[in-house]
Amino acid sequence: MHPDAYETKARRMRARRTVGDRVQEALLMLGEAQGQMLSHSEKPWASITFSGSRHELMFDFAGPEAVAAGERFIAALPDYEFAIPGHLVAEATVSEVDHLMHPAPRLIVTVTLLLLEDA
């Protein structure tokens, strides 16, 4: 056989997005891409009937336009309909807000989400 007879196609391998990645993406979109994520922690969570994870994320909205987007983010979060395959957001709360004015307007928001695995 001719050596060129075995031709392989290169497959691009794409990293699989985790639940944490999907949470980050959803929250960044909710913040109108104006916030910068400072931290994200994820801990397993379980009760007698449910299992899932608790996520805590901190965002920095810097500048007047970003602060306005951050204020809309805070107002919209409790009623936001998340679309995370295989998971249900049971709770989404703003746990801390720091509003700074000097040297420039800045809003630092910490949010906590409880995700349950959808059976």
C-alpha positions as a Markdown table, in Angstrom:
| # | Residue | x | y | z |
|---|---|---|---|---|
| 1 | Met | 0.0 | 0.0 | 0.0 |
| 2 | His | 1.0 | 3.5 | -0.7 |
| 3 | Pro | 2.0 | 5.4 | 2.5 |
| 4 | Asp | -0.4 | 8.2 | 1.7 |
| 5 | Ala | -3.3 | 5.8 | 1.6 |
| 6 | Tyr | -3.8 | 6.2 | 5.4 |
| 7 | Glu | -4.8 | 9.8 | 5.8 |
| 8 | Thr | -6.0 | 11.0 | 9.2 |
| 9 | Lys | -7.9 | 14.1 | 9.9 |
| 10 | Ala | -6.7 | 16.2 | 12.8 |
| 11 | Arg | -9.4 | 16.7 | 15.3 |
| 12 | Arg | -9.4 | 19.9 | 17.3 |
| 13 | Met | -9.8 | 19.0 | 21.0 |
| 14 | Arg | -11.8 | 21.5 | 22.9 |
| 15 | Ala | -11.6 | 21.6 | 26.7 |
| 16 | Arg | -14.9 | 20.6 | 28.2 |
| 17 | Arg | -16.6 | 23.4 | 30.1 |
| 18 | Thr | -17.3 | 22.7 | 33.7 |
| 19 | Val | -20.3 | 23.8 | 35.7 |
| 20 | Gly | -18.1 | 26.4 | 37.3 |
| 21 | Asp | -17.2 | 27.8 | 33.8 |
| 22 | Arg | -20.9 | 27.9 | 32.9 |
| 23 | Val | -21.7 | 29.8 | 36.2 |
| 24 | Gln | -18.9 | 32.3 | 35.5 |
| 25 | Glu | -20.1 | 32.8 | 31.9 |
| 26 | Ala | -23.7 | 33.4 | 32.9 |
| 27 | Leu | -22.8 | 35.9 | 35.6 |
| 28 | Leu | -20.5 | 37.8 | 33.4 |
| 29 | Met | -23.3 | 38.1 | 30.8 |
| 30 | Leu | -25.7 | 39.2 | 33.5 |
| 31 | Gly | -23.2 | 41.9 | 34.4 |
| 32 | Glu | -23.2 | 43.1 | 30.8 |
| 33 | Ala | -19.5 | 42.1 | 30.5 |
| 34 | Gln | -18.6 | 45.1 | 32.6 |
| 35 | Gly | -17.4 | 43.2 | 35.7 |
| 36 | Gln | -14.1 | 41.6 | 36.1 |
| 37 | Met | -14.2 | 38.3 | 38.1 |
| 38 | Leu | -11.8 | 38.5 | 41.1 |
| 39 | Ser | -12.4 | 35.1 | 42.6 |
| 40 | His | -14.5 | 32.0 | 42.3 |
| 41 | Ser | -14.7 | 29.2 | 44.9 |
| 42 | Glu | -16.8 | 26.0 | 44.5 |
| 43 | Lys | -17.7 | 23.5 | 47.3 |
| 44 | Pro | -19.7 | 20.3 | 47.1 |
| 45 | Trp | -23.1 | 20.5 | 48.8 |
| 46 | Ala | -25.5 | 17.8 | 49.7 |
| 47 | Ser | -28.7 | 17.2 | 51.7 |
| 48 | Ile | -30.6 | 14.0 | 52.3 |
| 49 | Thr | -32.5 | 14.4 | 48.9 |
| 50 | Phe | -30.3 | 16.6 | 46.8 |
| 51 | Ser | -26.7 | 17.1 | 45.8 |
| 52 | Gly | -24.9 | 19.9 | 44.0 |
| 53 | Ser | -22.4 | 22.7 | 44.7 |
| 54 | Arg | -22.2 | 26.1 | 46.3 |
| 55 | His | -20.4 | 28.8 | 44.4 |
| 56 | Glu | -19.1 | 32.1 | 45.7 |
| 57 | Leu | -17.9 | 34.7 | 43.2 |
| 58 | Met | -16.5 | 38.2 | 43.5 |
| 59 | Phe | -16.8 | 40.8 | 40.7 |
| 60 | Asp | -15.2 | 44.2 | 40.4 |
| 61 | Phe | -17.2 | 46.8 | 38.4 |
| 62 | Ala | -14.7 | 49.8 | 37.8 |
| 63 | Gly | -15.8 | 53.1 | 36.3 |
| 64 | Pro | -19.1 | 54.9 | 36.1 |
| 65 | Glu | -20.6 | 52.8 | 33.3 |
| 66 | Ala | -19.4 | 49.5 | 34.9 |
| 67 | Val | -20.8 | 50.6 | 38.3 |
| 68 | Ala | -24.2 | 51.2 | 36.7 |
| 69 | Ala | -24.0 | 47.8 | 35.1 |
| 70 | Gly | -23.1 | 46.3 | 38.5 |
| 71 | Glu | -26.2 | 47.9 | 40.1 |
| 72 | Arg | -28.4 | 46.4 | 37.4 |
| 73 | Phe | -26.6 | 43.1 | 38.1 |
| 74 | Ile | -27.5 | 43.2 | 41.8 |
| 75 | Ala | -31.1 | 44.0 | 41.0 |
| 76 | Ala | -31.5 | 41.3 | 38.4 |
| 77 | Leu | -29.6 | 38.4 | 40.2 |
| 78 | Pro | -32.4 | 37.1 | 42.5 |
| 79 | Asp | -34.9 | 36.6 | 39.6 |
| 80 | Tyr | -32.4 | 35.6 | 36.9 |
| 81 | Glu | -33.2 | 32.4 | 34.9 |
| 82 | Phe | -30.0 | 30.5 | 34.6 |
| 83 | Ala | -29.5 | 28.0 | 31.8 |
| 84 | Ile | -26.9 | 25.5 | 33.1 |
| 85 | Pro | -27.4 | 22.1 | 31.6 |
| 86 | Gly | -28.0 | 19.4 | 34.2 |
| 87 | His | -28.3 | 21.9 | 37.0 |
| 88 | Leu | -30.9 | 24.0 | 38.7 |
| 89 | Val | -30.0 | 27.2 | 40.5 |
| 90 | Ala | -31.9 | 26.9 | 43.8 |
| 91 | Glu | -30.5 | 30.1 | 45.3 |
| 92 | Ala | -28.7 | 33.2 | 44.0 |
| 93 | Thr | -28.0 | 35.9 | 46.5 |
| 94 | Val | -25.8 | 39.0 | 46.8 |
| 95 | Ser | -23.8 | 38.4 | 50.0 |
| 96 | Glu | -21.6 | 41.5 | 50.0 |
| 97 | Val | -21.3 | 44.9 | 48.3 |
| 98 | Asp | -18.6 | 47.4 | 48.6 |
| 99 | His | -19.2 | 50.8 | 46.8 |
| 100 | Leu | -16.1 | 53.0 | 46.6 |
| 101 | Met | -15.9 | 56.5 | 45.2 |
| 102 | His | -12.3 | 57.5 | 45.4 |
| 103 | Pro | -10.1 | 57.6 | 43.3 |
| 104 | Ala | -12.8 | 56.4 | 40.8 |
| 105 | Pro | -16.2 | 54.8 | 41.2 |
| 106 | Arg | -16.0 | 51.1 | 41.9 |
| 107 | Leu | -18.4 | 48.4 | 42.9 |
| 108 | Ile | -17.2 | 45.1 | 44.3 |
| 109 | Val | -20.0 | 42.5 | 44.5 |
| 110 | Thr | -19.8 | 39.0 | 46.1 |
| 111 | Val | -22.5 | 36.5 | 45.1 |
| 112 | Thr | -23.4 | 33.1 | 46.3 |
| 113 | Leu | -25.2 | 30.4 | 44.2 |
| 114 | Leu | -26.5 | 27.0 | 45.2 |
| 115 | Leu | -26.7 | 24.6 | 42.3 |
| 116 | Leu | -28.6 | 21.3 | 42.5 |
| 117 | Glu | -27.9 | 18.5 | 40.1 |
| 118 | Asp | -31.0 | 17.9 | 37.9 |
| 119 | Ala | -32.0 | 14.3 | 38.1 |
